[in-house]
Amino acid sequence: MRNIEEQTAYSLIKFFSCREHLESFKNGSVLFRTPHYYRLCEEIGRGDQAESCLGYWSRDSGHEFPEIYTEHGQVLNLGSIKSLLVYPLKEQSDSWLQSWSIIGKYNKFENSIEKMLKDFGPYFVLLPAQNIDKYVSAITKITGLKVEHGAIKYSNDIMEKSLSVKGQTFEYQKEYRFLLGECDKSCKDDLAVNISNMSTLLSNAKSLKFENPKGDILYCSTGEKRVCRVMQKLP
């Protein structure tokens, strides 16, 4: 089992940029992408040059390569290298992955909702916490592949980066990750899964209400980029 930090969740939430993608997902068309897809992605919030690795550099992307030394202190000549991927020794392969966000008891996700809507889109779907294991069982039964899942840990220690640890820049996402099977480090091909009973696993909720410890209330609805805030009046 990879090191995926446990965290209490009421529900998981997943965002989509358009209604078509949302409806497709609700109908059971579930997509898993590879870490290398996200290393190459340049979209804010989605792209991560250090996704599931210590670092990735590509000349085609205009990256400045780091200096790498041999055990004898000599600088390696990387002039002929088009791309460089450095990853933990314990993770010789990647996994297809799917990301959700955690709605937990005062995990401050309400502070992230506006940025999530901006970065990922105004449409969302909810997976109640009690259905997470059912979701995993459905994926495992259909694909025959092992599924690992749990909350992502955030750290700026480059030596900790892995499939289950991301940089603190992404901490606002409160990510819960599903890791499916194994794939090559350079794989960019998506893996599609068709879950026929998907609608029975998801919540029908189209609006959300958050209340923080101060009593402030926040409302949002799927398809709406605007968030409504009701501030607690001071006595």
N, C-alpha and C positions, 0 to 999 in steps of 0.2 A: 504494500500500500504506500503510495507516494505521500509526502508530508503535506496534507491538506488540512488546514486549521478548521476545527469544528466551531460552529456558531449557531445560536438559536435563531430560528426564523419563523415568522408567522406565515409568510408567503414569499415566493420568488416572483420577480417581475421581469419581463423581457420586452424591449422596445423595438419598433419597426419604423422605417422611414416612410412607408406608404401603406394604404389600406390593403392593396393587393397582396403584399407580403404577409400582412397580419392574417388575412382570411385564408391564405394558403397554409400558414402554420396551424391555424385552428382546425383546418380540414385534414391535418395529419402529415403534411409535407414538411418534415423536420430536417434542417441542414446542419451539418458539422463541418467546420473548417479547420485547416491546419495552422500550427503556429507560424509556419513560413509565410502563409498568406498574410498574416498580420505584421510580420517583419517587413514585408514589401509594401504594405498599405500605408498611405500617407494621409488618410482621413483623421481629423482630430478626434481623439477618444478611442478610435479603433486601432489605428496604427501604433506599433511599438517595436522599435528597432531592437530592443532587448527582450522580445517576447520569448519566454521559455529558454533563454540562453544568457550567457554572460555578455554577449555582444555580437552584432552582425554588421558587417560593412560591405558595401558594394560600390565598385567604380562607376557602374551605370547610373547609380543614384547620387553620385558626386560625394560620397562619404570620404572623409579623411581617415586613412588607415592608421591604427595605433602602431607604436614600435613594439616589436616582440623580440625578446631576448632568448638565446639558448641557455642551457644550464651552465655554460662557460662564460656567459656574459656578452656574447656576440649578438649583434642585431641581425635578425633574419632579413634577407632580401625578398620583399614582397612585390617587387616591380612587375612580375609576370602574373600575379594573382588577381583575378577579376572580382572575387568575393571571398569573404572570410567569415566563418561562423565558429564562435567559441562557446562550448556548452559544458555543463557539468559531467564529469566522468561517470557518475551514477545514472545519467540519462542518455544512453546511447541511441535512443530512438525517441520520436515525438508521439503524440496521440492526437487524433481528431478531437476538436473541442467545441463546446457550446457554452456561451456565457449568459448568465442571468444576473440580476441584482437581488440583494436580500432586503426584505422589509422586516425588520426585527424590532424588539422592544427598545425604544429609544436608542437605536443604533445611528441616529442622526441622518437617516436616508432622506428625511424631509428637506434637509439642507442641500441635497444633491439633485432633487427632482427637476429643477429648472434647467440645470446644466445637462442632465441626462436627456431631457426632451430636446434640447438644442443640438446635442452631439449625435443622438441616435434616432430621433424622430418622435412625433407626437402620438403614435399608436402603441398600445401596450397590451399585454396579456398576462394573466396571473396564474401561477401554479401553486395551489395551497400546500403548505408544508407537509400535511398528512398524505399528500399524493406524490411526493418526491420518489419514494421507494417504488410506487406503482409505475411511475414514469421510467425509472431505471430498469425495472423488470421488463417493461414492454420493449425497450431498446435492446436489451440483452437477448430477449426471445427472438426478435426479428433479425438481428445481425449476427448472433452467436459470438459477439465480442464482449470482452470484459469492460465494465464501466466503473470508473472511480469518480467520486464527486465530493464536493465540500466547499467551504469558504476559502477564498484566496487570502494568503498572508501578504502584507506589504512591507517592503524593506528597501532601503537605499544602499544596502551592503551588496556590492556587485557579485560577491562570491555566493550569495544566497539565491540568486535568480534561478528559477526552474519552472517547470510546468505548473507549480503551485505557489510560486512567489513572484510578485510583480513589484515594480518601483512605486514609491509612495505618491508619485504624481497621479496615479490611477486610484488612489484610495477612496475618492469620492464615489466610485462606482459600486462599492460594497459587493464585489463580485462573488458569485457562486458558480463554480465551474464543473461541467460534466466532461470527463476525459474518456474517449471511446477508442479501444483497441490500441494498436501501434502503427506508426507510419514512419517513413524515412524523414530525416531532418530536412531534406530539400524538397519534400513533397508539397505541392500547391493545389492538388486536386481535392475538391469537396467530397464529402460522403453524405448522400441523401438517404434518409430513413422515412418510410411511410407507415405511420401509426394510425390504424383504422379507427380506434376508439379514443382518439385524442380529445374530442369534445367532452368526454366524461371525466377527464383528468383536470381540465381547466376550470377556473372560476368564470361565472357569467358577469362579474362586476365590470362596469364600464367607467366608474368614477371612484376616486380615492379620497379619503379624508385622513389627514395626519394631525396629531396633536402632540406638541412637545411638552417637556416638564413644566415650562412656564405657563402653559395653558393656551399658547398661540395655536391657531388652527389653519391648516392649508388644505385647499381643495384642488383637484385636477381631474380632467376627464379625457378618455382616449380620443384622439383626433384633434385635441385642442392644445396648442403650444402655450397658451396663457395659463398662469397659475393664480388662483385667488387666495389671498392671505387675510386672516382675521386676527388682528393683534389683541392680546389680552390687555385690557385697560388697567392702568395702575390705580391702586386704591387712593 
